Amino acid sequence: MSSIRSCEQYEQLKTRDLGESALYNRLSKIKFEWISTRLHAKPSPFELIDLVNQLYVDIGINDSPDIQLAKGPLHAIEILRLRLESDQEVVTGKNLAGLFMERAIRKAEAAMKSLRLLCGDDEFAASQNMVFWDLNFQFAQSIMQPISVSEPFRNLQKSFKNRPSQSPCWGDLDWLGYYDVCGKAWQKNIELDRLSLEFVSSGGFQLIAFEHFCVVILRPSNIERNENYALHAETGPAVSWDDGSELYFWNGIEVPAKLIKMPSRVTREEIMAEQNAEKRRCYQEILGSEQFGKLLGIEAIDRKLDQFKNEIILFRTKERDKLVGDHIFFARVICPSTQRVYFLCVPPKIKTADEAVAWTFGKTPGDYNPIVET
């Protein structure tokens, strides 16, 4: 009798596990299809205008605003400049940032409540780990966040007396997508913010909303990312719009256009003027340590021959760098098997060529004494 009960329990557990596996497979498949579709959505101007009017009605404003579609951030700044030639209060009216944020929170809470009714705690937690955090990284963190603090968007923010509404925008695709994907996976209706989802799906990138006037910035015409999904392009802009706006990123860090387009023309003064450590690192990676060091001005402070009679040279900058608070050190080493020359940045604590070559192998001069180097 106990063995029969055990078999029944086993079959029940097996069925449940197979059901969960099938659900997670559906979640994964739908999620990747959903991401791909949204990354390549094309703007639909007429749909966007209609959606914005519906969004206004949804927060209690029945009078249609004057809606301007901007091809990119530079175009949005120009639209605003022309508006400000007349009285701003008459043109724009009340800033609706707070109302739209309250709306987004209300819709998200309703969607969460709807989803929780469909699944157990384990399934809910698994769906968050599998879907929400991936979508959050794919859209909010790796695209919207770095773009929103880029130079043209900082200039756009400065153009307003108060911070304009940033919802709906591409940053909302994390929670909007999460509930949409889960609804499709469970094949159930979830109380979803369809207006915001359709706004972004129709090519809206950001809504800047005031009572009588709003600007819809259309999505970028091109977005390039690296294998880790960070904004990145080695020969051109990582993000571009049809108004000529371009953003240059190196592994998620915004860099000057010149560094990507004309690295050979970068000057010492431009490097020294950069006080952001992450951007300075990008200069070194793009230019290469040897060119980077030469531009900074370096001098040899130690030389030696390794056991293969290859000369190793330790360099340091002639002047202390204000950003790092010390000289910057470089080592010129030669691979014994390929004879390729490497020019590497090494820590300031290294004072001799022996220490430099040992550091490149993760050792100290005392224990670095290989029979064969590879």
Secondary structure as UniProt FT lines:
FT   HELIX           2..39
FT   HELIX           45..58
FT   TURN            59..60
FT   STRAND          66..70
FT   HELIX           73..83
FT   TURN            84..85
FT   HELIX           88..92
FT   HELIX           97..116
FT   TURN            117..118
FT   HELIX           121..127
FT   HELIX           128..132
FT   HELIX           133..135
FT   HELIX           136..144
FT   HELIX           145..148
FT   HELIX           151..158
FT   HELIX           170..172
FT   HELIX           173..186
FT   HELIX           194..201
FT   TURN            202..203
FT   STRAND          204..210
FT   STRAND          213..218
FT   STRAND          222..223
FT   TURN            227..228
FT   STRAND          239..240
FT   TURN            242..243
FT   STRAND          246..247
FT   STRAND          249..250
FT   TURN            251..252
FT   STRAND          253..254
FT   HELIX           257..261
FT   HELIX           263..265
FT   HELIX           268..273
FT   HELIX           277..287
FT   HELIX           289..296
FT   STRAND          298..305
FT   TURN            307..308
FT   STRAND          311..317
FT   TURN            322..325
FT   STRAND          329..334
FT   TURN            336..338
FT   STRAND          341..346
FT   TURN            348..349
FT   HELIX           353..360
FT   TURN            361..362
FT   TURN            365..367
//
